[in-house]
Amino acid sequence: VSQAYQVESRDTGDNQLDLYAIKSRPTSEVNQLEIVSVIPLAGEAQLRAANQAYPQWILDRYLQLPEALPEQVHELARQITQDQPTVYDKAKAIDTYLRGYSYSLEIPPPPDSGDISAYFLFEQKSGYCDYFATAMTVLARSAGIPARLVIGYASGLYNSDEQRYIISAADAHSWVEIYFPGIGWIEFE
């Protein structure tokens, strides 16, 4: 990281640390940041077989939805997932459903009021990664699947002369992660 940064996290109460933000700040006493991440290598069979014994902190944090979420969104989540036998199959069904929408950077601004996920799902039906990731997170949570919206950057371009990746604003992206007990967070695009 070539600029000052601050790491924010929360203790989950079960000997886990939930790292949720790295952000710039004007000054920093930290000279180096090392993050060790675990990349789950679970395949479809393992994800389908994952139990649903979620830690309480996962349920408390990653099933939250706005009280004013339209019933129409809950109903759509039920329709998409009702015949799916596992959490993985439900998440894949939501992912597949959203692939029927158009990806576009050229969309009008959303209305000032109302739920953005409902607007995307039932009116606009077109958008960019923020819209898709928000809709999948809301649909998954509505179906009882712990999900989180992740905003970050793609890897950027590797500069071999400087031996580093150059990441710019054009590499910004949003995606969804679904939690599988005993496995961890799995990315869905």
Secondary structure, 3 states (H helix, E strand, C coil): CCCCCEEEEEECCCCCEEEEEEECCCCCCCCCCCCCCCCCCCCHHHHHHCCCCCCHHHHHHHCCCCCCCCHHHHHHHHHHHCCCCCHHHHHHHHHHHHCCCEECCCCCCCCCCCCHHHHHHHHHCEECHHHHHHHHHHHHHHCCCCEEEEEEECCCEEECCCCEEECCHHHEEEEEEEEECCCEEEEEC
